Amino acid sequence: MVTNDVISDHEVRIYRLFSSQPDFWFTNADIAGEAGVAARTARQYTRRWTDAKLLHEAQVFPGSRYRWMGSKAAAMSKS
């Protein structure tokens, strides 16, 4: 079994973006532009982190929005 024990520079940049604005809803395009990563990289991490319950996903038109699951607003939306 192959494991990925390395944290990429891209992952760190995306993490810093979310942690600097925990209550802001980001699109994948926002993430790509502000973190300086490719759009497919942003999609990869939002999918992975949403599946891991680290991000809250709002499925709205024209595309999903993401923010930290631990944000105050995300906690209120669960109740």
N, C-alpha and C positions, 0 to 999 in steps of 0.2 A: 504494500500500500504506500502510495506517495503522499506525503504531507507537505503543506506549504507553511513553513515556519518563518518565512520572511515577510516583512511588511514593506510594501513598495512605497516609493516616493509619492506616487499618485494617490495611494490610499491615505497617506498622511496629509496631503494637501486637501483632499476631500473632507477628511475628519476635521481638520482645522477650520474649514469653511463652515461646516455644520455647527461645530462647537462655539464659533465666534458669534453666531446668530441663531441660537437654538429655537426661537419662536418664529423664524421666517420660513415660509414655504418656498422651496426651490424647485424649478423644473430641471430636467436633465441638461437643457441648454444653458441655464444659469450656472449649474455646477461646472459644466465643461468650460465655460468662459471665465468664471471667477477663479476656479482652481487651476486653470491652465492645463486641462487634460482633454483628450479626444472625447467626442460625444459617446462613442461606444464604450469607453472606459467609465464614464459617468453612469451609463445605463447598467453596466456590469455591477458596479458597486451599489447602486440604489436597489437593484434586484436582490443582490446577495444580502444587503443589510436589512431590507424589508423582510425577507424570508427569515432572517435571524431575529426579527422583532426589535431591531435597533432604530429603525425609521418608521414613522407613521406615513402612510400613503393616502392621499386624497385623489380619487379617480374623478377628475373633472375635465371638461372639454376646454381646450383642445388636447391636453395631455396631463398626465399625473403630476402631482406636486408632492414634495417630500420634506419632512423635518424630523428632528430628533424625537424619539418616542418619549424621552424624559422631559420634554418641554412642559411648561405649565398648561398651555392651551391644549396640548395633546392629552394630558392627564384629565383635563376637564371634559374633553370630548368623549372619553370612555364612560363617564357617569351618566 
